[in-house]
Amino acid sequence: MKNVFVATAVMVSFLSGCASVPMESPEKTATAKQFDAPSEGASGVYVFRKDTIVGSALKKDVWIDDECLGQTAKGIFFYKEVEGGEEHTVSTESEFSPNDLLIKMDQGELYFVEQYIKMGVFVGGAGLKMYNSEKGKEEVSNLNLAQQGSCST
């Protein structure tokens, strides 16, 4: 009986715990949510994690072209401009190896990538999926801008 109680307590804390990351100001968040066109010759990339309970205790690294954006937590997004007209790789850590998403990005366009948490063998992993502009803007509108920072690896 004691083992069942301990296992339940651990599972509840895993599901209900909340990871946090450094956040940008409300002003910077509001500016990023205007979805303005990127600078001339650039593409804009929003990488976001929905505000869901699944994996909320986990922080996961995210990169664009091997450059660390930072660690994600539930309910946050990052915005970064990259060279337009080229292929770029958005990557996230997972349980055993990184997951990559290769995207051909046109100049002047905005791209939206969700990082989602998935069940793993030992710890939760992370995956990536593209959103169209309309749905991506809708999702990001409900989130907060995180500060770009260092990754754990």
C-alpha positions, 0 to 999 in steps of 0.5 A: 500500500505504501508503494502505491501511495509513493508512486501516485505522489511521484506521478502527480508531482511529475504531471502537476509540477511546473518548470519555469524559464526566464521571461521577456517583458510584457512589452516585448511579448506584445510586440512579438505577437503583432506578427510583423514581417521580418527584416528585409532578406530574413524569415521569422521563426516562432517556436512554441510550447502550448500551455498544457499539463502534459510534461509541465515539469519538464524543460527541453532545449530548442535550437535553430541551426545548432544555435541554442534558443533556450529551454522551453516550459509550458506556455512559452514561445521564442521568436528568431529571425534567420536568413531567408531563402535557405533551409534551416533546422529546428531541433529539440532534445528528446530522450535518446537523441535530438529531433530535427525539422528541416524547413525551407524558409522563404524571405519575408515569411513567418514560420510556426513550429510547436515543440510538444512533450511525448512520453518516453521510456525513462523521461519525457521526450520532445517532438516538433511539428509545423503549423500554418500561419493562421493556426500558429498565430492563434496558438502563439497569441495565448503564450508568453515570450521567453528570453533566449538563453543557454541550453542544458547541453 
